């Protein structure tokens, strides 16, 4: 009788320990579910809603993962089964994380672009048009990726000032006319570029490399 009673007590304790272990297991997830935010991001990004979404979604990533583990015992990072509910939870988790990752990449890239002198307006145009970095720098510096005879603009003035620095003689008036065209032709010939007299993208890049200026 005593043996039966002892066995019953041991079984009861074992079940209680198992239940407690399962509870503790769910309270302590086996994975690091906290989302790791990037430290280098553009806090002054032109789209502040994207910045808010980045943090809100990042926190949701960890919150959802912990909830699934605590309430349903699902490890959304490495599901133990392929049943539908586990897979749906995992897909949702991965979707949240991918969205937050993409926002983080945009914010980080924006910070890097600003270190090159670009502005929020420049970055907005880049993202809207798919413009590459080199063209974006030209557009920021000259107001366009190419300049032609007959134009008058601050970008032409910048171009003239650069050419004057290189020793070419022309007015510094922002008006692209004969003297500026002659200077460009001479520069193109010296750099072994196609001599057109137009300040195309290739010519503007060559001039910018010869006379680096601070973008504004």
CNS distance restraints for C-alpha pairs under 8 A (distance, minus, plus):
assign (resid   1 and name CA) (resid   5 and name CA) 6.19 0.50 0.50
assign (resid   2 and name CA) (resid   6 and name CA) 5.99 0.50 0.50
assign (resid   3 and name CA) (resid   7 and name CA) 6.05 0.50 0.50
assign (resid   4 and name CA) (resid   8 and name CA) 6.12 0.50 0.50
assign (resid   5 and name CA) (resid   9 and name CA) 6.21 0.50 0.50
assign (resid   6 and name CA) (resid  10 and name CA) 6.17 0.50 0.50
assign (resid   7 and name CA) (resid  11 and name CA) 6.09 0.50 0.50
assign (resid   8 and name CA) (resid  12 and name CA) 6.14 0.50 0.50
assign (resid   9 and name CA) (resid  13 and name CA) 6.13 0.50 0.50
assign (resid  10 and name CA) (resid  14 and name CA) 6.02 0.50 0.50
assign (resid  11 and name CA) (resid  15 and name CA) 6.21 0.50 0.50
assign (resid  12 and name CA) (resid  16 and name CA) 6.22 0.50 0.50
assign (resid  13 and name CA) (resid  17 and name CA) 6.03 0.50 0.50
assign (resid  14 and name CA) (resid  18 and name CA) 6.06 0.50 0.50
assign (resid  15 and name CA) (resid  19 and name CA) 6.11 0.50 0.50
assign (resid  16 and name CA) (resid  20 and name CA) 6.11 0.50 0.50
assign (resid  17 and name CA) (resid  21 and name CA) 5.98 0.50 0.50
assign (resid  18 and name CA) (resid  22 and name CA) 6.16 0.50 0.50
assign (resid  19 and name CA) (resid  23 and name CA) 6.26 0.50 0.50
assign (resid  20 and name CA) (resid  24 and name CA) 6.13 0.50 0.50
assign (resid  21 and name CA) (resid  25 and name CA) 5.87 0.50 0.50
assign (resid  22 and name CA) (resid  26 and name CA) 6.27 0.50 0.50
assign (resid  23 and name CA) (resid  27 and name CA) 6.28 0.50 0.50
assign (resid  24 and name CA) (resid  28 and name CA) 6.07 0.50 0.50
assign (resid  25 and name CA) (resid  29 and name CA) 6.60 0.50 0.50
assign (resid  25 and name CA) (resid  30 and name CA) 7.94 0.50 0.50
assign (resid  26 and name CA) (resid  69 and name CA) 5.86 0.50 0.50
assign (resid  26 and name CA) (resid  70 and name CA) 4.63 0.50 0.50
assign (resid  26 and name CA) (resid  71 and name CA) 7.66 0.50 0.50
assign (resid  26 and name CA) (resid  73 and name CA) 6.28 0.50 0.50
assign (resid  27 and name CA) (resid  69 and name CA) 7.95 0.50 0.50
assign (resid  27 and name CA) (resid  70 and name CA) 5.88 0.50 0.50
assign (resid  29 and name CA) (resid  33 and name CA) 7.78 0.50 0.50
assign (resid  29 and name CA) (resid  66 and name CA) 6.97 0.50 0.50
assign (resid  29 and name CA) (resid  69 and name CA) 6.55 0.50 0.50
assign (resid  29 and name CA) (resid  70 and name CA) 7.78 0.50 0.50
assign (resid  29 and name CA) (resid  75 and name CA) 7.89 0.50 0.50
assign (resid  30 and name CA) (resid  75 and name CA) 7.91 0.50 0.50
assign (resid  31 and name CA) (resid  75 and name CA) 7.91 0.50 0.50
assign (resid  31 and name CA) (resid  77 and name CA) 7.91 0.50 0.50
assign (resid  33 and name CA) (resid  61 and name CA) 7.62 0.50 0.50
assign (resid  33 and name CA) (resid  62 and name CA) 4.91 0.50 0.50
assign (resid  33 and name CA) (resid  63 and name CA) 7.95 0.50 0.50
assign (resid  33 and name CA) (resid  65 and name CA) 6.23 0.50 0.50
assign (resid  33 and name CA) (resid  66 and name CA) 6.76 0.50 0.50
assign (resid  34 and name CA) (resid  59 and name CA) 7.58 0.50 0.50
assign (resid  34 and name CA) (resid  61 and name CA) 7.45 0.50 0.50
assign (resid  34 and name CA) (resid  62 and name CA) 4.69 0.50 0.50
assign (resid  34 and name CA) (resid  63 and name CA) 7.94 0.50 0.50
assign (resid  35 and name CA) (resid  58 and name CA) 5.62 0.50 0.50
assign (resid  35 and name CA) (resid  59 and name CA) 6.55 0.50 0.50
assign (resid  35 and name CA) (resid  61 and name CA) 6.36 0.50 0.50
assign (resid  35 and name CA) (resid  62 and name CA) 5.70 0.50 0.50
assign (resid  36 and name CA) (resid  58 and name CA) 7.85 0.50 0.50
assign (resid  37 and name CA) (resid  55 and name CA) 7.91 0.50 0.50
assign (resid  37 and name CA) (resid  58 and name CA) 7.24 0.50 0.50
assign (resid  37 and name CA) (resid 104 and name CA) 7.62 0.50 0.50
assign (resid  38 and name CA) (resid 104 and name CA) 6.58 0.50 0.50
assign (resid  38 and name CA) (resid 108 and name CA) 7.74 0.50 0.50
assign (resid  40 and name CA) (resid 108 and name CA) 5.89 0.50 0.50
assign (resid  40 and name CA) (resid 111 and name CA) 7.42 0.50 0.50
assign (resid  41 and name CA) (resid 104 and name CA) 7.15 0.50 0.50
assign (resid  41 and name CA) (resid 107 and name CA) 4.95 0.50 0.50
assign (resid  41 and name CA) (resid 108 and name CA) 4.30 0.50 0.50
assign (resid  41 and name CA) (resid 109 and name CA) 7.69 0.50 0.50
assign (resid  41 and name CA) (resid 110 and name CA) 7.45 0.50 0.50
assign (resid  41 and name CA) (resid 111 and name CA) 5.82 0.50 0.50
assign (resid  42 and name CA) (resid 107 and name CA) 5.16 0.50 0.50
assign (resid  42 and name CA) (resid 108 and name CA) 6.13 0.50 0.50
assign (resid  42 and name CA) (resid 110 and name CA) 5.98 0.50 0.50
assign (resid  42 and name CA) (resid 111 and name CA) 4.69 0.50 0.50
assign (resid  43 and name CA) (resid  51 and name CA) 7.20 0.50 0.50
assign (resid  43 and name CA) (resid 107 and name CA) 7.74 0.50 0.50
assign (resid  44 and name CA) (resid  48 and name CA) 7.41 0.50 0.50
assign (resid  45 and name CA) (resid  51 and name CA) 7.25 0.50 0.50
assign (resid  45 and name CA) (resid 107 and name CA) 6.76 0.50 0.50
assign (resid  45 and name CA) (resid 110 and name CA) 6.93 0.50 0.50
assign (resid  45 and name CA) (resid 120 and name CA) 6.67 0.50 0.50
assign (resid  46 and name CA) (resid 120 and name CA) 5.30 0.50 0.50
assign (resid  46 and name CA) (resid 121 and name CA) 7.56 0.50 0.50
assign (resid  46 and name CA) (resid 124 and name CA) 7.20 0.50 0.50
assign (resid  47 and name CA) (resid  51 and name CA) 7.00 0.50 0.50
assign (resid  48 and name CA) (resid  52 and name CA) 6.34 0.50 0.50
assign (resid  49 and name CA) (resid  53 and name CA) 6.06 0.50 0.50
assign (resid  50 and name CA) (resid  54 and name CA) 6.05 0.50 0.50
assign (resid  50 and name CA) (resid 103 and name CA) 6.68 0.50 0.50
assign (resid  51 and name CA) (resid  55 and name CA) 6.76 0.50 0.50
assign (resid  51 and name CA) (resid 103 and name CA) 7.56 0.50 0.50
assign (resid  51 and name CA) (resid 107 and name CA) 7.47 0.50 0.50
assign (resid  52 and name CA) (resid  56 and name CA) 6.14 0.50 0.50
assign (resid  53 and name CA) (resid  57 and name CA) 5.70 0.50 0.50
assign (resid  53 and name CA) (resid 100 and name CA) 7.66 0.50 0.50
assign (resid  53 and name CA) (resid 103 and name CA) 7.87 0.50 0.50
assign (resid  54 and name CA) (resid  58 and name CA) 5.98 0.50 0.50
assign (resid  54 and name CA) (resid 100 and name CA) 5.32 0.50 0.50
assign (resid  54 and name CA) (resid 103 and name CA) 5.72 0.50 0.50
assign (resid  54 and name CA) (resid 104 and name CA) 6.52 0.50 0.50
assign (resid  55 and name CA) (resid  59 and name CA) 6.16 0.50 0.50
assign (resid  55 and name CA) (resid 100 and name CA) 7.76 0.50 0.50
assign (resid  56 and name CA) (resid  60 and name CA) 6.21 0.50 0.50
assign (resid  57 and name CA) (resid  61 and name CA) 6.19 0.50 0.50
assign (resid  57 and name CA) (resid  96 and name CA) 6.38 0.50 0.50
assign (resid  57 and name CA) (resid  97 and name CA) 7.57 0.50 0.50
assign (resid  57 and name CA) (resid  99 and name CA) 7.60 0.50 0.50
assign (resid  57 and name CA) (resid 100 and name CA) 5.77 0.50 0.50
assign (resid  58 and name CA) (resid  62 and name CA) 7.05 0.50 0.50
assign (resid  58 and name CA) (resid  96 and name CA) 7.60 0.50 0.50
assign (resid  58 and name CA) (resid  97 and name CA) 6.93 0.50 0.50
assign (resid  58 and name CA) (resid 100 and name CA) 5.68 0.50 0.50
assign (resid  59 and name CA) (resid  63 and name CA) 6.22 0.50 0.50
assign (resid  60 and name CA) (resid  64 and name CA) 5.81 0.50 0.50
assign (resid  60 and name CA) (resid  96 and name CA) 7.47 0.50 0.50
assign (resid  61 and name CA) (resid  65 and name CA) 6.30 0.50 0.50
assign (resid  61 and name CA) (resid  93 and name CA) 6.32 0.50 0.50
assign (resid  61 and name CA) (resid  96 and name CA) 5.90 0.50 0.50
assign (resid  61 and name CA) (resid  97 and name CA) 5.98 0.50 0.50
assign (resid  62 and name CA) (resid  66 and name CA) 6.16 0.50 0.50
assign (resid  63 and name CA) (resid  67 and name CA) 6.11 0.50 0.50
assign (resid  64 and name CA) (resid  68 and name CA) 6.17 0.50 0.50
assign (resid  64 and name CA) (resid  93 and name CA) 7.05 0.50 0.50
assign (resid  65 and name CA) (resid  69 and name CA) 6.33 0.50 0.50
assign (resid  65 and name CA) (resid  75 and name CA) 7.30 0.50 0.50
assign (resid  65 and name CA) (resid  76 and name CA) 6.15 0.50 0.50
assign (resid  65 and name CA) (resid  93 and name CA) 6.87 0.50 0.50
assign (resid  66 and name CA) (resid  70 and name CA) 5.99 0.50 0.50
assign (resid  67 and name CA) (resid  71 and name CA) 5.80 0.50 0.50
assign (resid  67 and name CA) (resid  72 and name CA) 7.79 0.50 0.50
assign (resid  68 and name CA) (resid  72 and name CA) 5.32 0.50 0.50
assign (resid  68 and name CA) (resid  73 and name CA) 6.25 0.50 0.50
assign (resid  68 and name CA) (resid  74 and name CA) 5.41 0.50 0.50
assign (resid  68 and name CA) (resid  75 and name CA) 7.15 0.50 0.50
assign (resid  68 and name CA) (resid  76 and name CA) 7.27 0.50 0.50
assign (resid  68 and name CA) (resid  89 and name CA) 7.57 0.50 0.50
assign (resid  69 and name CA) (resid  73 and name CA) 4.15 0.50 0.50
assign (resid  69 and name CA) (resid  74 and name CA) 4.69 0.50 0.50
assign (resid  69 and name CA) (resid  75 and name CA) 5.74 0.50 0.50
assign (resid  69 and name CA) (resid  76 and name CA) 7.71 0.50 0.50
assign (resid  70 and name CA) (resid  74 and name CA) 7.93 0.50 0.50
assign (resid  74 and name CA) (resid  79 and name CA) 6.23 0.50 0.50
assign (resid  74 and name CA) (resid  80 and name CA) 7.56 0.50 0.50
assign (resid  74 and name CA) (resid  86 and name CA) 6.49 0.50 0.50
assign (resid  75 and name CA) (resid  79 and name CA) 5.03 0.50 0.50
assign (resid  75 and name CA) (resid  80 and name CA) 7.19 0.50 0.50
assign (resid  76 and name CA) (resid  86 and name CA) 7.33 0.50 0.50
assign (resid  76 and name CA) (resid  89 and name CA) 6.37 0.50 0.50
assign (resid  76 and name CA) (resid  90 and name CA) 4.60 0.50 0.50
assign (resid  76 and name CA) (resid  93 and name CA) 6.62 0.50 0.50
assign (resid  77 and name CA) (resid  90 and name CA) 6.67 0.50 0.50
assign (resid  77 and name CA) (resid  93 and name CA) 7.91 0.50 0.50
assign (resid  79 and name CA) (resid  86 and name CA) 6.46 0.50 0.50
assign (resid  79 and name CA) (resid  87 and name CA) 7.47 0.50 0.50
assign (resid  79 and name CA) (resid  90 and name CA) 7.21 0.50 0.50
assign (resid  81 and name CA) (resid  86 and name CA) 6.77 0.50 0.50
assign (resid  82 and name CA) (resid  86 and name CA) 6.46 0.50 0.50
assign (resid  82 and name CA) (resid  87 and name CA) 6.17 0.50 0.50
assign (resid  83 and name CA) (resid  87 and name CA) 6.33 0.50 0.50
assign (resid  84 and name CA) (resid  88 and name CA) 6.04 0.50 0.50
assign (resid  85 and name CA) (resid  89 and name CA) 6.19 0.50 0.50
assign (resid  86 and name CA) (resid  90 and name CA) 6.17 0.50 0.50
assign (resid  87 and name CA) (resid  91 and name CA) 6.06 0.50 0.50
assign (resid  88 and name CA) (resid  92 and name CA) 6.18 0.50 0.50
assign (resid  89 and name CA) (resid  93 and name CA) 6.19 0.50 0.50
assign (resid  90 and name CA) (resid  94 and name CA) 6.12 0.50 0.50
assign (resid  91 and name CA) (resid  95 and name CA) 6.02 0.50 0.50
assign (resid  92 and name CA) (resid  96 and name CA) 6.27 0.50 0.50
assign (resid  93 and name CA) (resid  97 and name CA) 6.24 0.50 0.50
assign (resid  94 and name CA) (resid  98 and name CA) 5.95 0.50 0.50
assign (resid  95 and name CA) (resid  99 and name CA) 6.17 0.50 0.50
assign (resid  96 and name CA) (resid 100 and name CA) 6.27 0.50 0.50
assign (resid  97 and name CA) (resid 101 and name CA) 6.00 0.50 0.50
assign (resid  98 and name CA) (resid 102 and name CA) 6.13 0.50 0.50
assign (resid  99 and name CA) (resid 103 and name CA) 6.34 0.50 0.50
assign (resid 100 and name CA) (resid 104 and name CA) 6.14 0.50 0.50
assign (resid 101 and name CA) (resid 105 and name CA) 6.21 0.50 0.50
assign (resid 102 and name CA) (resid 106 and name CA) 6.37 0.50 0.50
assign (resid 103 and name CA) (resid 107 and name CA) 6.24 0.50 0.50
assign (resid 104 and name CA) (resid 108 and name CA) 6.04 0.50 0.50
assign (resid 105 and name CA) (resid 109 and name CA) 6.02 0.50 0.50
assign (resid 106 and name CA) (resid 110 and name CA) 6.10 0.50 0.50
assign (resid 107 and name CA) (resid 111 and name CA) 6.46 0.50 0.50
assign (resid 108 and name CA) (resid 112 and name CA) 6.47 0.50 0.50
assign (resid 109 and name CA) (resid 113 and name CA) 6.13 0.50 0.50
assign (resid 110 and name CA) (resid 114 and name CA) 6.22 0.50 0.50
assign (resid 110 and name CA) (resid 123 and name CA) 6.91 0.50 0.50
assign (resid 111 and name CA) (resid 115 and name CA) 6.43 0.50 0.50
assign (resid 112 and name CA) (resid 116 and name CA) 6.85 0.50 0.50
assign (resid 113 and name CA) (resid 117 and name CA) 6.87 0.50 0.50
assign (resid 113 and name CA) (resid 118 and name CA) 5.78 0.50 0.50
assign (resid 113 and name CA) (resid 123 and name CA) 7.57 0.50 0.50
assign (resid 114 and name CA) (resid 118 and name CA) 4.64 0.50 0.50
assign (resid 114 and name CA) (resid 119 and name CA) 6.06 0.50 0.50
assign (resid 117 and name CA) (resid 137 and name CA) 7.99 0.50 0.50
assign (resid 117 and name CA) (resid 214 and name CA) 7.46 0.50 0.50
assign (resid 117 and name CA) (resid 215 and name CA) 5.31 0.50 0.50
assign (resid 117 and name CA) (resid 216 and name CA) 6.55 0.50 0.50
assign (resid 118 and name CA) (resid 122 and name CA) 5.87 0.50 0.50
assign (resid 118 and name CA) (resid 123 and name CA) 6.89 0.50 0.50
assign (resid 118 and name CA) (resid 136 and name CA) 7.90 0.50 0.50
assign (resid 118 and name CA) (resid 137 and name CA) 6.96 0.50 0.50
assign (resid 118 and name CA) (resid 140 and name CA) 6.76 0.50 0.50
assign (resid 118 and name CA) (resid 215 and name CA) 7.37 0.50 0.50
assign (resid 118 and name CA) (resid 216 and name CA) 7.77 0.50 0.50
assign (resid 119 and name CA) (resid 123 and name CA) 6.27 0.50 0.50
assign (resid 120 and name CA) (resid 124 and name CA) 6.06 0.50 0.50
assign (resid 121 and name CA) (resid 125 and name CA) 6.36 0.50 0.50
assign (resid 122 and name CA) (resid 126 and name CA) 6.24 0.50 0.50
assign (resid 122 and name CA) (resid 136 and name CA) 6.67 0.50 0.50
assign (resid 122 and name CA) (resid 139 and name CA) 7.96 0.50 0.50
assign (resid 122 and name CA) (resid 140 and name CA) 6.64 0.50 0.50
assign (resid 123 and name CA) (resid 127 and name CA) 6.20 0.50 0.50
assign (resid 123 and name CA) (resid 136 and name CA) 7.99 0.50 0.50
assign (resid 124 and name CA) (resid 128 and name CA) 6.13 0.50 0.50
assign (resid 125 and name CA) (resid 129 and name CA) 5.93 0.50 0.50
assign (resid 125 and name CA) (resid 130 and name CA) 7.90 0.50 0.50
assign (resid 125 and name CA) (resid 131 and name CA) 7.44 0.50 0.50
assign (resid 126 and name CA) (resid 130 and name CA) 5.32 0.50 0.50
assign (resid 126 and name CA) (resid 131 and name CA) 4.69 0.50 0.50
assign (resid 126 and name CA) (resid 132 and name CA) 6.88 0.50 0.50
assign (resid 126 and name CA) (resid 133 and name CA) 7.87 0.50 0.50
assign (resid 126 and name CA) (resid 136 and name CA) 6.65 0.50 0.50
assign (resid 127 and name CA) (resid 131 and name CA) 7.13 0.50 0.50
assign (resid 131 and name CA) (resid 135 and name CA) 6.45 0.50 0.50
assign (resid 131 and name CA) (resid 136 and name CA) 6.36 0.50 0.50
assign (resid 132 and name CA) (resid 136 and name CA) 6.12 0.50 0.50
assign (resid 133 and name CA) (resid 137 and name CA) 6.16 0.50 0.50
assign (resid 134 and name CA) (resid 138 and name CA) 6.40 0.50 0.50
assign (resid 135 and name CA) (resid 139 and name CA) 6.08 0.50 0.50
assign (resid 135 and name CA) (resid 145 and name CA) 5.99 0.50 0.50
assign (resid 135 and name CA) (resid 201 and name CA) 7.65 0.50 0.50
assign (resid 136 and name CA) (resid 140 and name CA) 6.07 0.50 0.50
assign (resid 136 and name CA) (resid 145 and name CA) 7.88 0.50 0.50
assign (resid 137 and name CA) (resid 141 and name CA) 6.07 0.50 0.50
assign (resid 138 and name CA) (resid 142 and name CA) 5.77 0.50 0.50
assign (resid 138 and name CA) (resid 143 and name CA) 7.22 0.50 0.50
assign (resid 138 and name CA) (resid 144 and name CA) 6.43 0.50 0.50
assign (resid 138 and name CA) (resid 145 and name CA) 5.31 0.50 0.50
assign (resid 138 and name CA) (resid 201 and name CA) 7.61 0.50 0.50
assign (resid 138 and name CA) (resid 204 and name CA) 7.28 0.50 0.50
assign (resid 138 and name CA) (resid 205 and name CA) 7.36 0.50 0.50
assign (resid 139 and name CA) (resid 143 and name CA) 4.56 0.50 0.50
assign (resid 139 and name CA) (resid 144 and name CA) 4.21 0.50 0.50
assign (resid 139 and name CA) (resid 145 and name CA) 5.16 0.50 0.50
assign (resid 140 and name CA) (resid 144 and name CA) 7.34 0.50 0.50
assign (resid 140 and name CA) (resid 215 and name CA) 7.15 0.50 0.50
assign (resid 140 and name CA) (resid 216 and name CA) 7.91 0.50 0.50
assign (resid 141 and name CA) (resid 155 and name CA) 6.76 0.50 0.50
assign (resid 141 and name CA) (resid 158 and name CA) 7.75 0.50 0.50
assign (resid 141 and name CA) (resid 215 and name CA) 5.88 0.50 0.50
assign (resid 141 and name CA) (resid 216 and name CA) 7.58 0.50 0.50
assign (resid 142 and name CA) (resid 146 and name CA) 7.98 0.50 0.50
assign (resid 142 and name CA) (resid 154 and name CA) 7.14 0.50 0.50
assign (resid 142 and name CA) (resid 155 and name CA) 3.79 0.50 0.50
assign (resid 142 and name CA) (resid 156 and name CA) 6.85 0.50 0.50
assign (resid 142 and name CA) (resid 158 and name CA) 6.77 0.50 0.50
assign (resid 142 and name CA) (resid 159 and name CA) 7.35 0.50 0.50
assign (resid 143 and name CA) (resid 154 and name CA) 7.57 0.50 0.50
assign (resid 143 and name CA) (resid 155 and name CA) 5.47 0.50 0.50
assign (resid 144 and name CA) (resid 155 and name CA) 7.55 0.50 0.50
assign (resid 145 and name CA) (resid 200 and name CA) 7.03 0.50 0.50
assign (resid 145 and name CA) (resid 201 and name CA) 5.41 0.50 0.50
assign (resid 145 and name CA) (resid 204 and name CA) 7.79 0.50 0.50
assign (resid 146 and name CA) (resid 198 and name CA) 7.79 0.50 0.50
assign (resid 146 and name CA) (resid 199 and name CA) 5.51 0.50 0.50
assign (resid 146 and name CA) (resid 200 and name CA) 4.45 0.50 0.50
assign (resid 146 and name CA) (resid 201 and name CA) 5.24 0.50 0.50
assign (resid 146 and name CA) (resid 204 and name CA) 7.19 0.50 0.50
assign (resid 147 and name CA) (resid 151 and name CA) 7.12 0.50 0.50
assign (resid 147 and name CA) (resid 156 and name CA) 7.13 0.50 0.50
assign (resid 147 and name CA) (resid 198 and name CA) 6.45 0.50 0.50
assign (resid 147 and name CA) (resid 199 and name CA) 4.98 0.50 0.50
assign (resid 147 and name CA) (resid 200 and name CA) 6.36 0.50 0.50
assign (resid 148 and name CA) (resid 176 and name CA) 6.96 0.50 0.50
assign (resid 148 and name CA) (resid 198 and name CA) 5.18 0.50 0.50
assign (resid 148 and name CA) (resid 199 and name CA) 6.19 0.50 0.50
assign (resid 148 and name CA) (resid 200 and name CA) 7.94 0.50 0.50
assign (resid 149 and name CA) (resid 176 and name CA) 5.08 0.50 0.50
assign (resid 149 and name CA) (resid 177 and name CA) 5.59 0.50 0.50
assign (resid 149 and name CA) (resid 178 and name CA) 7.80 0.50 0.50
assign (resid 149 and name CA) (resid 181 and name CA) 6.84 0.50 0.50
assign (resid 149 and name CA) (resid 197 and name CA) 7.93 0.50 0.50
assign (resid 149 and name CA) (resid 198 and name CA) 6.67 0.50 0.50
assign (resid 150 and name CA) (resid 175 and name CA) 6.99 0.50 0.50
assign (resid 150 and name CA) (resid 176 and name CA) 5.32 0.50 0.50
assign (resid 150 and name CA) (resid 177 and name CA) 5.84 0.50 0.50
assign (resid 151 and name CA) (resid 156 and name CA) 7.45 0.50 0.50
assign (resid 151 and name CA) (resid 175 and name CA) 6.10 0.50 0.50
assign (resid 151 and name CA) (resid 176 and name CA) 5.33 0.50 0.50
assign (resid 151 and name CA) (resid 177 and name CA) 7.89 0.50 0.50
assign (resid 152 and name CA) (resid 156 and name CA) 6.35 0.50 0.50
assign (resid 152 and name CA) (resid 174 and name CA) 5.35 0.50 0.50
assign (resid 152 and name CA) (resid 175 and name CA) 4.38 0.50 0.50
assign (resid 152 and name CA) (resid 176 and name CA) 6.04 0.50 0.50
assign (resid 153 and name CA) (resid 157 and name CA) 6.59 0.50 0.50
assign (resid 153 and name CA) (resid 174 and name CA) 5.43 0.50 0.50
assign (resid 153 and name CA) (resid 175 and name CA) 6.87 0.50 0.50
assign (resid 154 and name CA) (resid 158 and name CA) 6.30 0.50 0.50
assign (resid 154 and name CA) (resid 174 and name CA) 5.89 0.50 0.50
assign (resid 155 and name CA) (resid 159 and name CA) 6.24 0.50 0.50
assign (resid 155 and name CA) (resid 174 and name CA) 7.26 0.50 0.50
assign (resid 156 and name CA) (resid 160 and name CA) 6.13 0.50 0.50
assign (resid 156 and name CA) (resid 174 and name CA) 4.81 0.50 0.50
assign (resid 156 and name CA) (resid 175 and name CA) 6.44 0.50 0.50
assign (resid 156 and name CA) (resid 176 and name CA) 6.29 0.50 0.50
assign (resid 157 and name CA) (resid 161 and name CA) 6.19 0.50 0.50
assign (resid 157 and name CA) (resid 172 and name CA) 6.07 0.50 0.50
assign (resid 157 and name CA) (resid 173 and name CA) 6.00 0.50 0.50
assign (resid 157 and name CA) (resid 174 and name CA) 3.81 0.50 0.50
assign (resid 157 and name CA) (resid 175 and name CA) 7.13 0.50 0.50
assign (resid 158 and name CA) (resid 162 and name CA) 6.28 0.50 0.50
assign (resid 158 and name CA) (resid 174 and name CA) 7.58 0.50 0.50
assign (resid 159 and name CA) (resid 163 and name CA) 6.28 0.50 0.50
assign (resid 160 and name CA) (resid 164 and name CA) 6.03 0.50 0.50
assign (resid 160 and name CA) (resid 170 and name CA) 7.17 0.50 0.50
assign (resid 160 and name CA) (resid 171 and name CA) 7.35 0.50 0.50
assign (resid 160 and name CA) (resid 172 and name CA) 5.80 0.50 0.50
assign (resid 160 and name CA) (resid 173 and name CA) 7.98 0.50 0.50
assign (resid 160 and name CA) (resid 174 and name CA) 7.20 0.50 0.50
assign (resid 160 and name CA) (resid 180 and name CA) 6.84 0.50 0.50
assign (resid 161 and name CA) (resid 165 and name CA) 6.19 0.50 0.50
assign (resid 161 and name CA) (resid 172 and name CA) 6.36 0.50 0.50
assign (resid 162 and name CA) (resid 166 and name CA) 6.44 0.50 0.50
assign (resid 162 and name CA) (resid 207 and name CA) 7.24 0.50 0.50
assign (resid 162 and name CA) (resid 208 and name CA) 7.84 0.50 0.50
assign (resid 162 and name CA) (resid 211 and name CA) 6.11 0.50 0.50
assign (resid 163 and name CA) (resid 167 and name CA) 6.48 0.50 0.50
assign (resid 163 and name CA) (resid 168 and name CA) 5.49 0.50 0.50
assign (resid 163 and name CA) (resid 169 and name CA) 7.86 0.50 0.50
assign (resid 163 and name CA) (resid 183 and name CA) 7.13 0.50 0.50
assign (resid 163 and name CA) (resid 184 and name CA) 7.91 0.50 0.50
assign (resid 163 and name CA) (resid 207 and name CA) 7.59 0.50 0.50
assign (resid 164 and name CA) (resid 168 and name CA) 4.85 0.50 0.50
assign (resid 164 and name CA) (resid 169 and name CA) 5.98 0.50 0.50
assign (resid 164 and name CA) (resid 170 and name CA) 6.91 0.50 0.50
assign (resid 165 and name CA) (resid 211 and name CA) 7.56 0.50 0.50
assign (resid 166 and name CA) (resid 210 and name CA) 7.96 0.50 0.50
assign (resid 166 and name CA) (resid 211 and name CA) 7.46 0.50 0.50
assign (resid 168 and name CA) (resid 183 and name CA) 5.73 0.50 0.50
assign (resid 169 and name CA) (resid 179 and name CA) 7.35 0.50 0.50
assign (resid 169 and name CA) (resid 183 and name CA) 7.01 0.50 0.50
assign (resid 170 and name CA) (resid 179 and name CA) 5.19 0.50 0.50
assign (resid 170 and name CA) (resid 180 and name CA) 5.91 0.50 0.50
assign (resid 170 and name CA) (resid 183 and name CA) 7.32 0.50 0.50
assign (resid 171 and name CA) (resid 179 and name CA) 7.31 0.50 0.50
assign (resid 171 and name CA) (resid 180 and name CA) 7.68 0.50 0.50
assign (resid 176 and name CA) (resid 180 and name CA) 5.70 0.50 0.50
assign (resid 176 and name CA) (resid 181 and name CA) 7.04 0.50 0.50
assign (resid 177 and name CA) (resid 181 and name CA) 6.11 0.50 0.50
assign (resid 178 and name CA) (resid 182 and name CA) 6.12 0.50 0.50
assign (resid 179 and name CA) (resid 183 and name CA) 6.24 0.50 0.50
assign (resid 180 and name CA) (resid 184 and name CA) 6.21 0.50 0.50
assign (resid 181 and name CA) (resid 185 and name CA) 6.18 0.50 0.50
assign (resid 181 and name CA) (resid 197 and name CA) 4.88 0.50 0.50
assign (resid 181 and name CA) (resid 198 and name CA) 6.81 0.50 0.50
assign (resid 182 and name CA) (resid 186 and name CA) 6.25 0.50 0.50
assign (resid 182 and name CA) (resid 197 and name CA) 6.65 0.50 0.50
assign (resid 183 and name CA) (resid 187 and name CA) 6.16 0.50 0.50
assign (resid 183 and name CA) (resid 197 and name CA) 7.99 0.50 0.50
assign (resid 184 and name CA) (resid 188 and name CA) 6.00 0.50 0.50
assign (resid 184 and name CA) (resid 197 and name CA) 5.39 0.50 0.50
assign (resid 184 and name CA) (resid 198 and name CA) 7.06 0.50 0.50
assign (resid 184 and name CA) (resid 199 and name CA) 6.92 0.50 0.50
assign (resid 185 and name CA) (resid 189 and name CA) 6.13 0.50 0.50
assign (resid 185 and name CA) (resid 195 and name CA) 5.47 0.50 0.50
assign (resid 185 and name CA) (resid 196 and name CA) 6.39 0.50 0.50
assign (resid 185 and name CA) (resid 197 and name CA) 4.74 0.50 0.50
assign (resid 185 and name CA) (resid 198 and name CA) 7.91 0.50 0.50
assign (resid 186 and name CA) (resid 190 and name CA) 6.16 0.50 0.50
assign (resid 187 and name CA) (resid 191 and name CA) 6.14 0.50 0.50
assign (resid 188 and name CA) (resid 192 and name CA) 5.94 0.50 0.50
assign (resid 188 and name CA) (resid 193 and name CA) 4.79 0.50 0.50
assign (resid 188 and name CA) (resid 194 and name CA) 6.41 0.50 0.50
assign (resid 188 and name CA) (resid 195 and name CA) 5.41 0.50 0.50
assign (resid 188 and name CA) (resid 196 and name CA) 7.93 0.50 0.50
assign (resid 188 and name CA) (resid 197 and name CA) 7.91 0.50 0.50
assign (resid 188 and name CA) (resid 203 and name CA) 6.94 0.50 0.50
assign (resid 189 and name CA) (resid 193 and name CA) 5.95 0.50 0.50
assign (resid 189 and name CA) (resid 194 and name CA) 7.28 0.50 0.50
assign (resid 189 and name CA) (resid 195 and name CA) 5.98 0.50 0.50
assign (resid 193 and name CA) (resid 203 and name CA) 7.47 0.50 0.50
assign (resid 199 and name CA) (resid 203 and name CA) 5.53 0.50 0.50
assign (resid 199 and name CA) (resid 204 and name CA) 5.97 0.50 0.50
assign (resid 200 and name CA) (resid 204 and name CA) 6.18 0.50 0.50
assign (resid 201 and name CA) (resid 205 and name CA) 6.11 0.50 0.50
assign (resid 202 and name CA) (resid 206 and name CA) 6.29 0.50 0.50
assign (resid 203 and name CA) (resid 207 and name CA) 6.17 0.50 0.50
assign (resid 204 and name CA) (resid 208 and name CA) 6.06 0.50 0.50
assign (resid 205 and name CA) (resid 209 and name CA) 6.19 0.50 0.50
assign (resid 206 and name CA) (resid 210 and name CA) 6.24 0.50 0.50
assign (resid 207 and name CA) (resid 211 and name CA) 6.08 0.50 0.50
assign (resid 208 and name CA) (resid 212 and name CA) 5.09 0.50 0.50
assign (resid 208 and name CA) (resid 213 and name CA) 7.07 0.50 0.50
